[in-house]
């Protein structure tokens, strides 16, 4: 039997004595310092399972089978990084969670389990979901969906409407929103009746849902959009929803910590300029393009002219 790279697979000790002989498994992977994941492509699969849906099991470092080869095995995440503290095991029948020593954290009583963060699990049963912190239930099976925002702030959907709750399952908003975006700079864009608005850090509407599009730029500025003659036009508003610019740009994006790149289509060509985060013009929209870089300076080009500026928009060189 060959593994995925075409080589025979076995598990041996430091004396090269076979612990798991060749031909027993299609492949063997290190799970942690005590356990290994093993794979057989067809073992324990019924006819309803796709032929290429590989299933995995777990053995210890003595070759003892801990979990049959019937699972998909997911590591948990913390801060976006995979960890080896907990493993989610799931097949077509049930899902559960074990720790790195194969102790059961969450029993195999659930239809599915997902971990947005190492200490939290979203578990599904009978088309409803609940939030667990480790093995403690934070909510009942009251929701259609639960989305991680922060460890103390969650977006939940019930009856097709979204709201925010805290870690005690206390509602922070009413269930009136059709969608919610990510938290940035203490603000959360929300969708209600087809229009976007904005919540502040106290979960109050500081901008009513009146915009066709609204998003928070990487430097904290607030961009809005509307449809005009089949094309989107963009502008800036402040945290109270007061317009900082006209809705006149064909593109708008953050450009450094304090500047915003805007564009206008003039004829068959697009030209670029720079604004500060208050909407004040730094460079007019007349440049062929303005490059984005991750260094201390940026470059703009106007014909054969190159202008080098810093992140604040100050001219450093002209050539």
C-alpha positions in Angstrom: 0.0 0.0 0.0 1.3 3.5 -0.9 0.6 6.8 0.7 -0.4 10.0 -1.2 3.2 10.5 -2.3 3.5 7.0 -3.5 5.5 5.5 -0.7 4.7 2.7 1.7 3.6 4.0 5.2 4.4 2.5 8.6 5.0 3.7 12.1 8.2 2.7 13.8 9.9 3.5 17.2 13.3 4.9 17.7 14.8 1.5 17.2 13.0 1.3 13.8 10.8 -1.5 15.1 7.4 -1.5 13.5 4.6 -0.3 15.7 2.1 0.0 12.9 3.1 -2.3 10.0 3.1 -1.4 6.3 -0.2 -1.9 4.5 -2.4 -1.3 7.5 -3.3 2.3 6.6 -3.1 4.3 3.4 -1.4 7.2 5.3 -0.2 8.2 8.7 0.1 11.9 9.9 1.4 13.3 13.2 -1.5 14.8 15.2 0.5 15.8 18.3 3.3 14.3 20.4 1.2 11.3 21.5 -1.2 10.6 18.7 -1.4 10.1 15.0 -4.1 10.6 12.3 -4.5 7.6 10.0 -6.4 7.4 6.7 -8.0 4.7 4.6 -9.8 5.9 1.5 -12.7 3.4 1.6 -12.8 1.9 5.0 -16.1 2.2 6.9 -17.8 4.2 4.1 -21.3 3.3 3.0 -22.6 3.9 -0.5 -24.0 7.3 0.4 -20.5 8.7 1.0 -18.6 10.2 -2.0 -15.8 8.0 -3.2 -13.2 10.7 -2.7 -14.5 11.8 0.8 -11.5 10.4 2.8 -12.1 9.4 6.4 -9.7 9.5 9.2 -9.1 7.8 12.6 -6.7 8.3 15.5 -4.1 6.0 16.9 -1.7 6.4 19.8 2.1 6.1 19.6 1.8 2.4 20.4 -0.5 1.8 17.4 -3.7 1.4 19.4 -6.8 2.6 17.5 -8.5 5.3 19.6 -11.1 6.4 17.0 -12.3 4.4 14.1 -11.5 5.6 10.6 -14.9 7.3 10.1 -14.2 11.0 10.8 -13.1 14.3 9.4 -10.8 15.8 12.0 -10.5 19.6 12.5 -8.1 21.4 14.7 -9.4 24.4 16.6 -8.3 28.0 16.1 -7.2 30.8 18.4 -6.6 34.2 16.9 -6.8 32.8 13.4 -4.0 30.3 14.2 -4.5 26.5 14.4 -4.0 25.0 17.8 -3.5 21.5 19.1 -5.6 21.9 22.2 -8.9 20.5 20.9 -10.0 18.5 17.9 -13.4 18.4 16.3 -14.4 14.9 15.1 -17.4 14.6 12.8 -18.9 12.2 10.3 -22.3 12.0 8.6 -24.0 10.9 11.9 -22.6 13.1 14.7 -19.8 15.4 15.9 -17.9 15.8 19.2 -14.8 17.4 20.6 -11.8 15.8 22.3 -8.7 17.4 23.8 -5.1 16.6 22.9 -5.1 13.7 25.3 -8.3 12.3 23.7 -10.5 13.1 26.7 -14.0 14.0 25.6 -14.9 17.7 25.9 -18.2 17.7 24.0 -20.1 14.4 23.6 -20.9 13.0 20.1 -24.5 14.3 20.5 -24.4 17.0 17.8 -25.0 17.2 14.1 -22.1 19.5 13.5 -19.5 21.6 15.4 -17.5 24.6 14.3 -14.9 26.5 16.3 -14.4 30.2 15.5 -12.0 30.5 18.4 -10.2 28.0 20.6 -12.4 28.5 23.7 -15.7 28.7 21.8 -17.7 26.1 19.9 -20.8 26.6 17.8 -22.8 23.4 17.8 -25.7 22.4 15.6 -28.6 20.1 16.3 -31.8 19.7 14.4 -31.1 22.8 12.3 -30.6 25.0 15.3 -27.3 26.2 16.8 -26.0 27.0 20.3 -22.9 28.6 21.6 -20.5 26.7 24.0 -17.5 28.0 25.8 -15.4 24.9 26.2 -18.0 22.4 27.6 -20.4 25.1 29.1 -23.5 26.1 27.1 -23.7 29.8 26.7 -27.0 29.8 24.9 -29.8 27.3 24.2 -30.6 26.0 20.7 -32.4 29.3 20.0 -30.8 30.5 16.8 -30.4 29.8 13.1 -26.9 31.1 12.9 -24.2 32.4 15.3 -21.3 34.5 14.1 -18.2 35.3 16.1 -17.4 39.1 16.5 -15.4 39.2 19.7 -15.3 36.8 22.8 -17.9 39.1 24.4 -19.9 40.0 21.3 -21.8 37.7 19.0 -24.2 38.2 16.0 -27.1 35.8 16.1 -29.9 35.1 13.7 -33.5 34.2 14.7 -36.6 34.1 12.4 -34.3 35.3 9.6 -33.4 38.5 11.5 -30.0 39.4 13.1 -29.2 40.9 16.5 -26.2 41.2 18.8 -25.8 39.4 22.1 -23.1 39.4 24.8 -21.5 36.4 26.4 -24.3 36.1 28.9 -26.8 35.7 26.0 -28.3 39.1 26.7 -29.6 40.9 23.6 -27.8 44.1 22.9 -30.0 45.0 19.9 -33.4 44.1 18.7 -33.8 41.3 16.0 -34.4 43.8 13.2 -31.4 43.5 10.9 -31.1 41.6 7.7 -27.3 41.4 7.9 -24.3 42.6 9.8 -20.8 43.2 8.8 -17.6 42.9 10.9 -16.6 45.1 13.8 -14.0 47.8 12.8 -12.9 50.8 14.8 -15.7 50.2 17.2 -18.4 50.3 14.5 -20.6 47.7 12.9 -22.4 48.2 9.5 -25.9 46.8 9.6 -28.5 46.1 6.9 -32.2 46.8 7.4 -34.9 46.8 4.7 -32.2 46.8 2.0 -30.3 49.8 3.3 -27.1 50.0 5.3 -26.5 52.0 8.5 -24.0 51.9 11.3 -23.9 51.0 15.0 -21.4 52.5 17.5 -19.5 50.8 20.4 -22.7 51.0 22.5 -24.7 49.2 19.7 -26.8 52.3 19.0 -27.6 53.4 15.4 -25.4 56.4 14.8 -26.1 56.3 11.0 -29.6 55.3 10.1 -30.0 52.5 7.4 -30.4 54.8 4.4 -27.4 53.9 2.2 -27.3 51.4 -0.6 -23.8 50.5 0.5 -21.7 51.4 3.6 -18.3 50.1 4.8 -15.5 51.0 7.1 -12.2 51.6 5.4 -8.9 50.3 6.8 -8.1 53.7 8.2 -11.4 54.2 9.9 -13.1 56.4 7.4 -16.7 55.6 6.4 -17.4 55.0 2.7 -20.9 55.0 1.3 -22.3 54.2 -2.2 -25.4 54.6 -4.3 -26.4 53.4 -7.7 -26.5 56.0 -10.5 -27.5 55.2 -14.1 -26.5 51.6 -13.5 -23.1 52.5 -12.0 -22.1 52.8 -8.4 -21.0 56.2 -7.1 -19.0 56.6 -3.9 -18.5 59.2 -1.2 -17.5 59.7 2.5 -19.6 60.4 5.5 -18.7 61.1 9.1 -19.8 59.1 12.2 -23.0 61.0 12.3 -23.8 60.3 8.7 -23.1 63.8 7.6 -21.7 63.9 4.0 -18.0 64.8 3.8 -17.9 64.6 0.0 -20.3 64.5 -2.9 -21.3 61.1 -4.2 -19.2 61.6 -7.3 -16.4 59.1 -7.3 -16.2 55.9 -9.3 -13.8 54.2 -6.8 -12.8 54.9 -3.2 -10.3 53.1 -1.0 -8.0 53.6 2.0 -4.5 54.7 1.1 -2.3 54.8 4.2 -3.3 55.8 7.7 -4.7 59.3 6.9 -5.4 59.4 3.2 -8.0 58.0 0.8 -7.6 57.3 -2.9 -10.5 58.3 -5.1 -11.1 57.9 -8.9 -13.3 59.3 -11.6 -14.0 57.9 -15.0 -13.5 60.7 -17.5 -14.3 59.5 -21.0 -12.7 56.1 -21.5 -10.0 56.7 -18.9 -9.9 56.6 -15.1 -8.0 59.3 -13.1 -7.0 59.3 -9.5 -6.6 61.8 -6.6 -6.1 61.8 -2.8 -8.3 63.0 0.0 -7.7 63.1 3.7 -10.1 61.2 6.1 -12.2 64.4 6.5 -12.8 64.5 2.7 -10.5 67.4 2.1 -8.7 67.2 -1.3 -5.0 66.7 -1.0 -4.3 66.0 -4.7 -6.9 66.6 -7.4 -8.3 63.8 -9.5 -6.0 64.1 -12.5 -3.3 61.5 -12.1 -3.0 58.5 -14.3 -2.6 56.2 -11.3 -1.5 56.2 -7.7 0.3 53.1 -6.6 -0.3 51.4 -3.3 2.8 50.1 -1.4 3.6 49.0 2.2 6.6 51.3 2.7 6.8 54.8 4.1 6.1 56.5 0.8 3.8 56.2 -2.2 4.2 57.3 -5.8 1.8 59.1 -8.1 2.3 59.5 -11.9 1.0 62.2 -14.1 2.3 61.6 -17.6 6.1 61.4 -17.3 6.0 63.1 -13.9 6.5 61.0 -10.8 5.6 62.5 -7.4 6.7 60.7 -4.2 4.6 61.4 -1.1 4.4 60.2 2.4 1.4 58.6 4.1 0.1 62.0 5.1 0.1 63.2 1.5 3.1 65.5 1.9 5.3 65.7 -1.3 8.8 64.3 -0.6 10.2 64.3 -4.2 9.3 65.4 -7.7 11.0 64.0 -10.8 
